[in-house]
Amino acid sequence: MSEVHVGSQHLFGTLEVFRDIDSRRAALNMAIDEALLETATQPTIRFYRWDHPALSFGYFGKFDEVEKEKRDLVRRWTGGGIVFHGDDLTYSIVIPVNDSAFGESSMSIYEKVHRAIQVTVGSGAELEGRDAALRRPRTSQRDVPTNQCFANPVRADVLLNGEKVAGAAQRRTRRGLLQQGSIQNVELTGDFEKNLAAQLSQNCIARTIEQAHVEHAQQIAKEKYATAAWLQRR
């Protein structure tokens, strides 16, 4: 069985770590995550950043809520609300179906990954819950766009000084589970990615995105994420 209690034990026995430093358009970023889900035989985490303004919105989101944004738009395969990218650290975690962590509930995985992020962010960070909600300043519901992910903390999101700094969305398939997350509104140390991976597994293996994987993802992007049919489906 995989170890699961972040802090003293770990969610994964082994974790392959991809630090993707290439700049990619939004559609290709989503396609690479899907391609990892198709091919991964071990749990993986992929870190990537954006050097251009982008916006991703959830599978069930409405295109007419984002179409006026002057950004690189993409509909995610995972759920959730609108996420603005550019200054954030984005990550994806893939758990293949043959890994014991896949048998945990989606909420349990979400909370344990966010607990690892909380520990890595450090002092003052906490998980959203009843106590955090009580300490957060009250805001008129009319002042908070319900479709903007970082304006609306949900259970087990990471907060710092009452502000949401990490959220995520998931999709579970016959091949495994994909969690796509964003960390923003917080200054991260240069070794943040390494330290977060270490919170998730004692056995981290550095990997690189191979060209064959990128070419496969390019085909997925061409047929799915970059199409008007996918982007405007709702």
Secondary structure, DSSP 8 states (H G I E B T S, - for coil): -----BTTB-S-SSEEEEEE-S---HHHHHHHHHHHHHH-SS-EEEEE--SS-EEEE-TT--GGGTTTSSSEEEE-SS---BEEESSSEEEEEEEETTSGGGGS-HHHHHHHHHHHHHHHH-TTEEE-SHHHHHHS----GGGS-TTBGGGS--TT-EEETTEEEEEEEEEE-SSEEEEEEEE-SS---TTHHHHHHHHH-SSEEEE---HHHHHHHHHHIIIIITSHHHHT--
